[in-house]
Amino acid sequence: MKKLAEHGLLTHVGNGAYVITEEGEAYLDEEYDAEEGVYIDGENSISEPSPTAESETNDV
């Protein structure tokens, strides 16, 4: 879970609980490249990186 949070796919909310982020939902829909931290449009090209993917890390 911590690794997924490091990539911005989950947010740690305390007590071992996490919530899925917008990037996490997009990743499940194959619309987000978590390794690169960028959204993928319908034609499989890459758009700008999401600032939350890099800035949200919740270490506990």
Predicted model as a PDB file, atoms N, CA, C, CB and O in Angstrom, pLDDT in the B-factor column:
MODEL        1                                                                  
ATOM      1  N   MET A   1       0.829  -1.184   0.000  1.00 90.00           N  
ATOM      2  CA  MET A   1       0.000   0.000   0.000  1.00 90.00           C  
ATOM      3  C   MET A   1       0.873   1.247   0.000  1.00 90.00           C  
ATOM      4  CB  MET A   1      -0.943  -0.002   1.206  1.00 90.00           C  
ATOM      5  O   MET A   1       0.581   2.223  -0.692  1.00 90.00           O  
ATOM      6  N   LYS A   2       1.936   1.207   0.775  1.00 89.00           N  
ATOM      7  CA  LYS A   2       2.819   2.369   0.855  1.00 89.00           C  
ATOM      8  C   LYS A   2       3.405   2.698  -0.521  1.00 89.00           C  
ATOM      9  CB  LYS A   2       3.950   2.117   1.871  1.00 89.00           C  
ATOM     10  O   LYS A   2       3.500   3.867  -0.893  1.00 89.00           O  
ATOM     11  N   LYS A   3       3.794   1.675  -1.270  1.00 90.00           N  
ATOM     12  CA  LYS A   3       4.370   1.877  -2.599  1.00 90.00           C  
ATOM     13  C   LYS A   3       3.337   2.505  -3.533  1.00 90.00           C  
ATOM     14  CB  LYS A   3       4.880   0.538  -3.181  1.00 90.00           C  
ATOM     15  O   LYS A   3       3.671   3.398  -4.311  1.00 90.00           O  
ATOM     16  N   LEU A   4       2.095   2.050  -3.465  1.00 91.00           N  
ATOM     17  CA  LEU A   4       1.036   2.643  -4.289  1.00 91.00           C  
ATOM     18  C   LEU A   4       0.818   4.105  -3.906  1.00 91.00           C  
ATOM     19  CB  LEU A   4      -0.283   1.847  -4.137  1.00 91.00           C  
ATOM     20  O   LEU A   4       0.590   4.945  -4.776  1.00 91.00           O  
ATOM     21  N   ALA A   5       0.887   4.411  -2.619  1.00 91.00           N  
ATOM     22  CA  ALA A   5       0.753   5.797  -2.156  1.00 91.00           C  
ATOM     23  C   ALA A   5       1.919   6.644  -2.649  1.00 91.00           C  
ATOM     24  CB  ALA A   5       0.673   5.849  -0.618  1.00 91.00           C  
ATOM     25  O   ALA A   5       1.732   7.808  -3.006  1.00 91.00           O  
ATOM     26  N   GLU A   6       3.122   6.072  -2.674  1.00 90.00           N  
ATOM     27  CA  GLU A   6       4.289   6.800  -3.170  1.00 90.00           C  
ATOM     28  C   GLU A   6       4.126   7.196  -4.630  1.00 90.00           C  
ATOM     29  CB  GLU A   6       5.545   5.959  -3.002  1.00 90.00           C  
ATOM     30  O   GLU A   6       4.676   8.206  -5.068  1.00 90.00           O  
ATOM     31  N   HIS A   7       3.378   6.412  -5.376  1.00 89.00           N  
ATOM     32  CA  HIS A   7       3.135   6.707  -6.792  1.00 89.00           C  
ATOM     33  C   HIS A   7       1.858   7.525  -7.002  1.00 89.00           C  
ATOM     34  CB  HIS A   7       3.048   5.409  -7.588  1.00 89.00           C  
ATOM     35  O   HIS A   7       1.453   7.767  -8.139  1.00 89.00           O  
ATOM     36  N   GLY A   8       1.226   7.948  -5.903  1.00 91.00           N  
ATOM     37  CA  GLY A   8       0.052   8.803  -6.015  1.00 91.00           C  
ATOM     38  C   GLY A   8      -1.237   8.078  -6.343  1.00 91.00           C  
ATOM     39  O   GLY A   8      -2.226   8.714  -6.708  1.00 91.00           O  
ATOM     40  N   LEU A   9      -1.246   6.748  -6.218  1.00 95.00           N  
ATOM     41  CA  LEU A   9      -2.444   5.983  -6.550  1.00 95.00           C  
ATOM     42  C   LEU A   9      -3.381   5.835  -5.357  1.00 95.00           C  
ATOM     43  CB  LEU A   9      -2.058   4.612  -7.070  1.00 95.00           C  
ATOM     44  O   LEU A   9      -4.577   5.597  -5.523  1.00 95.00           O  
ATOM     45  N   LEU A  10      -2.834   5.978  -4.161  1.00 96.00           N  
ATOM     46  CA  LEU A  10      -3.611   5.913  -2.920  1.00 96.00           C  
ATOM     47  C   LEU A  10      -3.175   7.051  -2.018  1.00 96.00           C  
ATOM     48  CB  LEU A  10      -3.431   4.536  -2.204  1.00 96.00           C  
ATOM     49  O   LEU A  10      -2.071   7.577  -2.157  1.00 96.00           O  
ATOM     50  N   THR A  11      -4.049   7.431  -1.091  1.00 96.00           N  
ATOM     51  CA  THR A  11      -3.707   8.391  -0.052  1.00 96.00           C  
ATOM     52  C   THR A  11      -3.927   7.736   1.295  1.00 96.00           C  
ATOM     53  CB  THR A  11      -4.543   9.693  -0.182  1.00 96.00           C  
ATOM     54  O   THR A  11      -4.999   7.193   1.564  1.00 96.00           O  
ATOM     55  N   HIS A  12      -2.905   7.787   2.144  1.00 94.00           N  
ATOM     56  CA  HIS A  12      -3.012   7.218   3.482  1.00 94.00           C  
ATOM     57  C   HIS A  12      -3.815   8.176   4.349  1.00 94.00           C  
ATOM     58  CB  HIS A  12      -1.604   6.948   4.101  1.00 94.00           C  
ATOM     59  O   HIS A  12      -3.495   9.362   4.430  1.00 94.00           O  
ATOM     60  N   VAL A  13      -4.860   7.661   4.997  1.00 95.00           N  
ATOM     61  CA  VAL A  13      -5.721   8.518   5.828  1.00 95.00           C  
ATOM     62  C   VAL A  13      -5.592   8.186   7.312  1.00 95.00           C  
ATOM     63  CB  VAL A  13      -7.182   8.379   5.396  1.00 95.00           C  
ATOM     64  O   VAL A  13      -6.327   8.732   8.134  1.00 95.00           O  
ATOM     65  N   GLY A  14      -4.674   7.304   7.658  1.00 93.00           N  
ATOM     66  CA  GLY A  14      -4.437   6.971   9.057  1.00 93.00           C  
ATOM     67  C   GLY A  14      -4.973   5.605   9.436  1.00 93.00           C  
ATOM     68  O   GLY A  14      -5.847   5.052   8.768  1.00 93.00           O  
ATOM     69  N   ASN A  15      -4.429   5.069  10.529  1.00 93.00           N  
ATOM     70  CA  ASN A  15      -4.859   3.771  11.065  1.00 93.00           C  
ATOM     71  C   ASN A  15      -4.839   2.645  10.041  1.00 93.00           C  
ATOM     72  CB  ASN A  15      -6.241   3.893  11.624  1.00 93.00           C  
ATOM     73  O   ASN A  15      -5.663   1.733  10.110  1.00 93.00           O  
ATOM     74  N   GLY A  16      -3.918   2.696   9.102  1.00 90.00           N  
ATOM     75  CA  GLY A  16      -3.808   1.642   8.090  1.00 90.00           C  
ATOM     76  C   GLY A  16      -4.830   1.737   6.983  1.00 90.00           C  
ATOM     77  O   GLY A  16      -4.936   0.827   6.160  1.00 90.00           O  
ATOM     78  N   ALA A  17      -5.587   2.824   6.944  1.00 95.00           N  
ATOM     79  CA  ALA A  17      -6.611   2.996   5.909  1.00 95.00           C  
ATOM     80  C   ALA A  17      -6.093   3.885   4.779  1.00 95.00           C  
ATOM     81  CB  ALA A  17      -7.896   3.599   6.515  1.00 95.00           C  
ATOM     82  O   ALA A  17      -5.354   4.843   5.007  1.00 95.00           O  
ATOM     83  N   TYR A  18      -6.494   3.548   3.576  1.00 96.00           N  
ATOM     84  CA  TYR A  18      -6.115   4.299   2.383  1.00 96.00           C  
ATOM     85  C   TYR A  18      -7.368   4.564   1.553  1.00 96.00           C  
ATOM     86  CB  TYR A  18      -5.045   3.528   1.547  1.00 96.00           C  
ATOM     87  O   TYR A  18      -8.347   3.822   1.630  1.00 96.00           O  
ATOM     88  N   VAL A  19      -7.321   5.629   0.763  1.00 97.00           N  
ATOM     89  CA  VAL A  19      -8.372   5.883  -0.232  1.00 97.00           C  
ATOM     90  C   VAL A  19      -7.702   5.992  -1.585  1.00 97.00           C  
ATOM     91  CB  VAL A  19      -9.194   7.184   0.101  1.00 97.00           C  
ATOM     92  O   VAL A  19      -6.563   6.446  -1.693  1.00 97.00           O  
ATOM     93  N   ILE A  20      -8.413   5.576  -2.608  1.00 97.00           N  
ATOM     94  CA  ILE A  20      -7.867   5.641  -3.956  1.00 97.00           C  
ATOM     95  C   ILE A  20      -7.952   7.082  -4.463  1.00 97.00           C  
ATOM     96  CB  ILE A  20      -8.624   4.671  -4.910  1.00 97.00           C  
ATOM     97  O   ILE A  20      -8.926   7.789  -4.202  1.00 97.00           O  
ATOM     98  N   THR A  21      -6.927   7.500  -5.186  1.00 96.00           N  
ATOM     99  CA  THR A  21      -6.880   8.852  -5.733  1.00 96.00           C  
ATOM    100  C   THR A  21      -7.456   8.865  -7.153  1.00 96.00           C  
ATOM    101  CB  THR A  21      -5.428   9.390  -5.730  1.00 96.00           C  
ATOM    102  O   THR A  21      -7.787   7.821  -7.716  1.00 96.00           O  
ATOM    103  N   GLU A  22      -7.564  10.054  -7.706  1.00 95.00           N  
ATOM    104  CA  GLU A  22      -8.008  10.193  -9.092  1.00 95.00           C  
ATOM    105  C   GLU A  22      -7.031   9.470 -10.020  1.00 95.00           C  
ATOM    106  CB  GLU A  22      -8.128  11.693  -9.487  1.00 95.00           C  
ATOM    107  O   GLU A  22      -7.444   8.827 -10.986  1.00 95.00           O  
ATOM    108  N   GLU A  23      -5.742   9.576  -9.724  1.00 94.00           N  
ATOM    109  CA  GLU A  23      -4.736   8.875 -10.521  1.00 94.00           C  
ATOM    110  C   GLU A  23      -4.887   7.364 -10.374  1.00 94.00           C  
ATOM    111  CB  GLU A  23      -3.320   9.310 -10.105  1.00 94.00           C  
ATOM    112  O   GLU A  23      -4.694   6.627 -11.341  1.00 94.00           O  
ATOM    113  N   GLY A  24      -5.229   6.896  -9.177  1.00 95.00           N  
ATOM    114  CA  GLY A  24      -5.443   5.477  -8.957  1.00 95.00           C  
ATOM    115  C   GLY A  24      -6.609   4.941  -9.778  1.00 95.00           C  
ATOM    116  O   GLY A  24      -6.532   3.856 -10.354  1.00 95.00           O  
ATOM    117  N   GLU A  25      -7.681   5.709  -9.823  1.00 96.00           N  
ATOM    118  CA  GLU A  25      -8.838   5.321 -10.653  1.00 96.00           C  
ATOM    119  C   GLU A  25      -8.449   5.285 -12.125  1.00 96.00           C  
ATOM    120  CB  GLU A  25     -10.021   6.303 -10.442  1.00 96.00           C  
ATOM    121  O   GLU A  25      -8.817   4.359 -12.847  1.00 96.00           O  
ATOM    122  N   ALA A  26      -7.699   6.300 -12.571  1.00 95.00           N  
ATOM    123  CA  ALA A  26      -7.271   6.362 -13.975  1.00 95.00           C  
ATOM    124  C   ALA A  26      -6.330   5.196 -14.295  1.00 95.00           C  
ATOM    125  CB  ALA A  26      -6.570   7.717 -14.274  1.00 95.00           C  
ATOM    126  O   ALA A  26      -6.386   4.639 -15.391  1.00 95.00           O  
ATOM    127  N   TYR A  27      -5.472   4.827 -13.346  1.00 94.00           N  
ATOM    128  CA  TYR A  27      -4.571   3.695 -13.547  1.00 94.00           C  
ATOM    129  C   TYR A  27      -5.370   2.411 -13.767  1.00 94.00           C  
ATOM    130  CB  TYR A  27      -3.623   3.539 -12.343  1.00 94.00           C  
ATOM    131  O   TYR A  27      -5.054   1.624 -14.659  1.00 94.00           O  
ATOM    132  N   LEU A  28      -6.398   2.205 -12.955  1.00 94.00           N  
ATOM    133  CA  LEU A  28      -7.241   1.014 -13.112  1.00 94.00           C  
ATOM    134  C   LEU A  28      -7.975   1.014 -14.442  1.00 94.00           C  
ATOM    135  CB  LEU A  28      -8.247   0.925 -11.972  1.00 94.00           C  
ATOM    136  O   LEU A  28      -8.269  -0.046 -14.995  1.00 94.00           O  
ATOM    137  N   ASP A  29      -8.273   2.208 -14.958  1.00 95.00           N  
ATOM    138  CA  ASP A  29      -8.941   2.339 -16.255  1.00 95.00           C  
ATOM    139  C   ASP A  29      -7.947   2.381 -17.416  1.00 95.00           C  
ATOM    140  CB  ASP A  29      -9.801   3.593 -16.272  1.00 95.00           C  
ATOM    141  O   ASP A  29      -8.328   2.648 -18.556  1.00 95.00           O  
ATOM    142  N   GLU A  30      -6.666   2.116 -17.120  1.00 93.00           N  
ATOM    143  CA  GLU A  30      -5.580   2.143 -18.107  1.00 93.00           C  
ATOM    144  C   GLU A  30      -5.458   3.494 -18.793  1.00 93.00           C  
ATOM    145  CB  GLU A  30      -5.795   1.064 -19.149  1.00 93.00           C  
ATOM    146  O   GLU A  30      -5.179   3.573 -19.990  1.00 93.00           O  
ATOM    147  N   GLU A  31      -5.673   4.574 -18.010  1.00 94.00           N  
ATOM    148  CA  GLU A  31      -5.568   5.940 -18.522  1.00 94.00           C  
ATOM    149  C   GLU A  31      -4.448   6.713 -17.841  1.00 94.00           C  
ATOM    150  CB  GLU A  31      -6.888   6.673 -18.338  1.00 94.00           C  
ATOM    151  O   GLU A  31      -4.302   7.915 -18.065  1.00 94.00           O  
ATOM    152  N   TYR A  32      -3.657   6.039 -17.012  1.00 92.00           N  
ATOM    153  CA  TYR A  32      -2.587   6.694 -16.260  1.00 92.00           C  
ATOM    154  C   TYR A  32      -1.385   5.781 -16.174  1.00 92.00           C  
ATOM    155  CB  TYR A  32      -3.063   7.088 -14.851  1.00 92.00           C  
ATOM    156  O   TYR A  32      -1.512   4.601 -15.845  1.00 92.00           O  
ATOM    157  N   ASP A  33      -0.210   6.330 -16.471  1.00 91.00           N  
ATOM    158  CA  ASP A  33       1.039   5.587 -16.371  1.00 91.00           C  
ATOM    159  C   ASP A  33       1.678   5.944 -15.037  1.00 91.00           C  
ATOM    160  CB  ASP A  33       2.001   5.904 -17.571  1.00 91.00           C  
ATOM    161  O   ASP A  33       2.278   7.011 -14.908  1.00 91.00           O  
ATOM    162  N   ALA A  34       1.560   5.075 -14.053  1.00 88.00           N  
ATOM    163  CA  ALA A  34       2.058   5.346 -12.703  1.00 88.00           C  
ATOM    164  C   ALA A  34       3.579   5.424 -12.663  1.00 88.00           C  
ATOM    165  CB  ALA A  34       1.574   4.272 -11.740  1.00 88.00           C  
ATOM    166  O   ALA A  34       4.140   6.179 -11.868  1.00 88.00           O  
ATOM    167  N   GLU A  35       4.244   4.659 -13.505  1.00 86.00           N  
ATOM    168  CA  GLU A  35       5.701   4.677 -13.527  1.00 86.00           C  
ATOM    169  C   GLU A  35       6.234   6.032 -13.979  1.00 86.00           C  
ATOM    170  CB  GLU A  35       6.227   3.578 -14.441  1.00 86.00           C  
ATOM    171  O   GLU A  35       7.202   6.545 -13.418  1.00 86.00           O  
ATOM    172  N   GLU A  36       5.598   6.605 -14.993  1.00 89.00           N  
ATOM    173  CA  GLU A  36       6.009   7.903 -15.519  1.00 89.00           C  
ATOM    174  C   GLU A  36       5.288   9.061 -14.828  1.00 89.00           C  
ATOM    175  CB  GLU A  36       5.754   7.959 -17.013  1.00 89.00           C  
ATOM    176  O   GLU A  36       5.744  10.202 -14.900  1.00 89.00           O  
ATOM    177  N   GLY A  37       4.167   8.777 -14.161  1.00 87.00           N  
ATOM    178  CA  GLY A  37       3.390   9.817 -13.495  1.00 87.00           C  
ATOM    179  C   GLY A  37       2.648  10.716 -14.466  1.00 87.00           C  
ATOM    180  O   GLY A  37       2.520  11.918 -14.235  1.00 87.00           O  
ATOM    181  N   VAL A  38       2.154  10.127 -15.562  1.00 91.00           N  
ATOM    182  CA  VAL A  38       1.467  10.905 -16.591  1.00 91.00           C  
ATOM    183  C   VAL A  38       0.174  10.215 -17.010  1.00 91.00           C  
ATOM    184  CB  VAL A  38       2.379  11.112 -17.810  1.00 91.00           C  
ATOM    185  O   VAL A  38       0.042   8.994 -16.931  1.00 91.00           O  
ATOM    186  N   TYR A  39      -0.769  11.030 -17.455  1.00 92.00           N  
ATOM    187  CA  TYR A  39      -2.010  10.502 -18.007  1.00 92.00           C  
ATOM    188  C   TYR A  39      -1.786  10.105 -19.452  1.00 92.00           C  
ATOM    189  CB  TYR A  39      -3.153  11.535 -17.895  1.00 92.00           C  
ATOM    190  O   TYR A  39      -0.976  10.706 -20.157  1.00 92.00           O  
ATOM    191  N   ILE A  40      -2.517   9.083 -19.886  1.00 91.00           N  
ATOM    192  CA  ILE A  40      -2.454   8.602 -21.260  1.00 91.00           C  
ATOM    193  C   ILE A  40      -3.795   8.904 -21.895  1.00 91.00           C  
ATOM    194  CB  ILE A  40      -2.113   7.069 -21.333  1.00 91.00           C  
ATOM    195  O   ILE A  40      -4.837   8.514 -21.367  1.00 91.00           O  
ATOM    196  N   ASP A  41      -3.779   9.597 -23.028  1.00 81.00           N  
ATOM    197  CA  ASP A  41      -5.056   9.909 -23.679  1.00 81.00           C  
ATOM    198  C   ASP A  41      -5.549   8.705 -24.477  1.00 81.00           C  
ATOM    199  CB  ASP A  41      -4.913  11.144 -24.603  1.00 81.00           C  
ATOM    200  O   ASP A  41      -4.882   7.672 -24.517  1.00 81.00           O  
ATOM    201  N   GLY A  42      -6.702   8.833 -25.104  1.00 64.00           N  
ATOM    202  CA  GLY A  42      -7.337   7.728 -25.807  1.00 64.00           C  
ATOM    203  C   GLY A  42      -6.526   7.152 -26.941  1.00 64.00           C  
ATOM    204  O   GLY A  42      -6.765   6.015 -27.348  1.00 64.00           O  
ATOM    205  N   GLU A  43      -5.558   7.914 -27.473  1.00 56.00           N  
ATOM    206  CA  GLU A  43      -4.745   7.439 -28.590  1.00 56.00           C  
ATOM    207  C   GLU A  43      -3.396   6.907 -28.112  1.00 56.00           C  
ATOM    208  CB  GLU A  43      -4.534   8.561 -29.603  1.00 56.00           C  
ATOM    209  O   GLU A  43      -2.466   6.765 -28.906  1.00 56.00           O  
ATOM    210  N   ASN A  44      -3.291   6.612 -26.812  1.00 51.00           N  
ATOM    211  CA  ASN A  44      -2.073   6.084 -26.192  1.00 51.00           C  
ATOM    212  C   ASN A  44      -0.900   7.046 -26.218  1.00 51.00           C  
ATOM    213  CB  ASN A  44      -1.676   4.821 -26.870  1.00 51.00           C  
ATOM    214  O   ASN A  44       0.249   6.620 -26.097  1.00 51.00           O  
ATOM    215  N   SER A  45      -1.167   8.336 -26.372  1.00 54.00           N  
ATOM    216  CA  SER A  45      -0.084   9.297 -26.205  1.00 54.00           C  
ATOM    217  C   SER A  45      -0.126   9.821 -24.779  1.00 54.00           C  
ATOM    218  CB  SER A  45      -0.194  10.463 -27.236  1.00 54.00           C  
ATOM    219  O   SER A  45      -1.141   9.711 -24.092  1.00 54.00           O  
ATOM    220  N   ILE A  46       0.973  10.382 -24.351  1.00 56.00           N  
ATOM    221  CA  ILE A  46       1.122  10.788 -22.959  1.00 56.00           C  
ATOM    222  C   ILE A  46       0.889  12.287 -22.814  1.00 56.00           C  
ATOM    223  CB  ILE A  46       2.513  10.409 -22.433  1.00 56.00           C  
ATOM    224  O   ILE A  46       1.365  13.083 -23.623  1.00 56.00           O  
ATOM    225  N   SER A  47       0.146  12.660 -21.768  1.00 56.00           N  
ATOM    226  CA  SER A  47      -0.076  14.066 -21.460  1.00 56.00           C  
ATOM    227  C   SER A  47       0.811  14.476 -20.292  1.00 56.00           C  
ATOM    228  CB  SER A  47      -1.565  14.333 -21.138  1.00 56.00           C  
ATOM    229  O   SER A  47       1.604  13.673 -19.801  1.00 56.00           O  
ATOM    230  N   GLU A  48       0.682  15.709 -19.851  1.00 59.00           N  
ATOM    231  CA  GLU A  48       1.540  16.255 -18.796  1.00 59.00           C  
ATOM    232  C   GLU A  48       1.419  15.466 -17.497  1.00 59.00           C  
ATOM    233  CB  GLU A  48       1.195  17.715 -18.543  1.00 59.00           C  
ATOM    234  O   GLU A  48       0.358  14.920 -17.195  1.00 59.00           O  
ATOM    235  N   PRO A  49       2.511  15.406 -16.725  1.00 55.00           N  
ATOM    236  CA  PRO A  49       2.477  14.716 -15.432  1.00 55.00           C  
ATOM    237  C   PRO A  49       1.533  15.394 -14.455  1.00 55.00           C  
ATOM    238  CB  PRO A  49       3.872  14.650 -14.833  1.00 55.00           C  
ATOM    239  O   PRO A  49       1.315  16.604 -14.506  1.00 55.00           O  
ATOM    240  N   SER A  50       0.986  14.595 -13.577  1.00 53.00           N  
ATOM    241  CA  SER A  50       0.123  15.113 -12.532  1.00 53.00           C  
ATOM    242  C   SER A  50       0.972  15.587 -11.367  1.00 53.00           C  
ATOM    243  CB  SER A  50      -0.890  14.049 -12.073  1.00 53.00           C  
ATOM    244  O   SER A  50       1.857  14.853 -10.929  1.00 53.00           O  
ATOM    245  N   PRO A  51       0.736  16.795 -10.844  1.00 57.00           N  
ATOM    246  CA  PRO A  51       1.539  17.266  -9.708  1.00 57.00           C  
ATOM    247  C   PRO A  51       1.302  16.449  -8.457  1.00 57.00           C  
ATOM    248  CB  PRO A  51       1.239  18.717  -9.423  1.00 57.00           C  
ATOM    249  O   PRO A  51       2.206  16.339  -7.629  1.00 57.00           O  
ATOM    250  N   THR A  52       0.119  15.870  -8.284  1.00 53.00           N  
ATOM    251  CA  THR A  52      -0.169  15.097  -7.077  1.00 53.00           C  
ATOM    252  C   THR A  52       0.585  13.786  -7.047  1.00 53.00           C  
ATOM    253  CB  THR A  52      -1.649  14.832  -6.968  1.00 53.00           C  
ATOM    254  O   THR A  52       0.881  13.275  -5.967  1.00 53.00           O  
ATOM    255  N   ALA A  53       0.899  13.234  -8.190  1.00 48.00           N  
ATOM    256  CA  ALA A  53       1.608  11.955  -8.234  1.00 48.00           C  
ATOM    257  C   ALA A  53       2.993  12.096  -7.623  1.00 48.00           C  
ATOM    258  CB  ALA A  53       1.714  11.439  -9.679  1.00 48.00           C  
ATOM    259  O   ALA A  53       3.507  11.146  -7.033  1.00 48.00           O  
ATOM    260  N   GLU A  54       3.599  13.255  -7.754  1.00 49.00           N  
ATOM    261  CA  GLU A  54       4.924  13.461  -7.219  1.00 49.00           C  
ATOM    262  C   GLU A  54       4.899  14.019  -5.824  1.00 49.00           C  
ATOM    263  CB  GLU A  54       5.697  14.360  -8.103  1.00 49.00           C  
ATOM    264  O   GLU A  54       5.801  13.737  -5.036  1.00 49.00           O  
ATOM    265  N   SER A  55       3.885  14.811  -5.486  1.00 51.00           N  
ATOM    266  CA  SER A  55       3.888  15.529  -4.221  1.00 51.00           C  
ATOM    267  C   SER A  55       3.246  14.777  -3.073  1.00 51.00           C  
ATOM    268  CB  SER A  55       3.202  16.818  -4.391  1.00 51.00           C  
ATOM    269  O   SER A  55       3.558  15.065  -1.917  1.00 51.00           O  
ATOM    270  N   GLU A  56       2.360  13.824  -3.339  1.00 52.00           N  
ATOM    271  CA  GLU A  56       1.646  13.137  -2.264  1.00 52.00           C  
ATOM    272  C   GLU A  56       2.345  11.860  -1.858  1.00 52.00           C  
ATOM    273  CB  GLU A  56       0.226  12.831  -2.683  1.00 52.00           C  
ATOM    274  O   GLU A  56       2.200  10.825  -2.509  1.00 52.00           O  
ATOM    275  N   THR A  57       3.100  11.936  -0.783  1.00 53.00           N  
ATOM    276  CA  THR A  57       3.623  10.730  -0.161  1.00 53.00           C  
ATOM    277  C   THR A  57       3.287  10.854   1.317  1.00 53.00           C  
ATOM    278  CB  THR A  57       5.186  10.550  -0.408  1.00 53.00           C  
ATOM    279  O   THR A  57       3.582  11.868   1.949  1.00 53.00           O  
ATOM    280  N   ASN A  58       2.686   9.847   1.843  1.00 55.00           N  
ATOM    281  CA  ASN A  58       2.263   9.855   3.243  1.00 55.00           C  
ATOM    282  C   ASN A  58       2.954   8.740   3.986  1.00 55.00           C  
ATOM    283  CB  ASN A  58       0.736   9.716   3.365  1.00 55.00           C  
ATOM    284  O   ASN A  58       2.473   7.607   4.026  1.00 55.00           O  
ATOM    285  N   ASP A  59       4.081   9.068   4.573  1.00 56.00           N  
ATOM    286  CA  ASP A  59       4.824   8.071   5.344  1.00 56.00           C  
ATOM    287  C   ASP A  59       4.296   8.020   6.762  1.00 56.00           C  
ATOM    288  CB  ASP A  59       6.331   8.383   5.343  1.00 56.00           C  
ATOM    289  O   ASP A  59       4.106   9.049   7.410  1.00 56.00           O  
ATOM    290  N   VAL A  60       4.066   6.822   7.229  1.00 52.00           N  
ATOM    291  CA  VAL A  60       3.590   6.643   8.597  1.00 52.00           C  
ATOM    292  C   VAL A  60       4.441   5.613   9.271  1.00 52.00           C  
ATOM    293  CB  VAL A  60       2.107   6.234   8.634  1.00 52.00           C  
ATOM    294  O   VAL A  60       4.219   5.298  10.441  1.00 52.00           O  
TER     295      VAL A  60                                                      
ENDMDL                                                                          
END                                                                             
